[in-house]
Amino acid sequence: MFISEVGEALMMGLPLVSQKKVDESNHLFARVLGQGIGRGLYHAYHKMLGFYETLANQNIVAKYNVQRLYLVL
């Protein structure tokens, strides 16, 4: 499960999170994926991990999601 809504965060047992935190996580994911996908899935995945792990230090939604972000080829 990848959290992209406040209700999903609650359903997965995270403490109450703001829409701002969810949006911050969603927007970073979309922006970095969009920037990296043209160079290939492997590149996009590793670029995503770097940015998302940094955000995870201050965003519980990103922390939850980065722990579940896998590349399967």
N, C-alpha and C positions, 0 to 999 in steps of 0.2 A: 504494500500500500504506500503510495506516494501522496503526501498531504498537499492539497492545493486549495482547501477551503477551511474556514474556522470550524465548521461542523465536523469535518473529517478529523481535525486535530483533537476535538473533544471525544469523538468516537474511538480514537486510538489511545486515549488515556493521557494525552498531554494536558498540562494545566491550561486554564483559560488563556488563549493567545489573542492578540489584537488582529484585526484585519490588516493593519499596517505591516505586521510581521509576516503574515501569509503573502501579502502582495510583494513585499521585498524579496522573499524567497522565490516566488513565481516569476517575477520580472528578471531577476538575475539568471535563473535557469533558462528562460526564453532567450534573453540577450546573448548569453555566452554560447548556448547551443546554436543559435542563429549565426553567430560570428565564426564558429568553428566547423560547422557541418560541411561547408564547401571544401574543406581540406581533408575530409574523410571522417568516418565514424570514430575510429580509434583516436584521432587527434581531438575531436570534439569532446569525447569522453574524458580524456586526461586533462584537457583545459577546464572542463566543467568541474572535475574533482578539485583542482587547485583553487578555483574561485569559491566553490561551494564550501569547502573545508574552512576557508577563511571566514566566510559569513557565519558558519556554524558556531564559531566562538561567541557570537553575540545574538544568534537567532535560533531559538529552539526548534522551529519548523525546519530550517535548513539542516540543523543537526540530526533531526529524525530522518529527513530525506537522504542526506548524504550517506547515512549508514545502510541505506537500502538501494543505493545507486550502483548497478552492476552493468557491465558490458558483456553480452553473450554473442559470440560470433558463430 
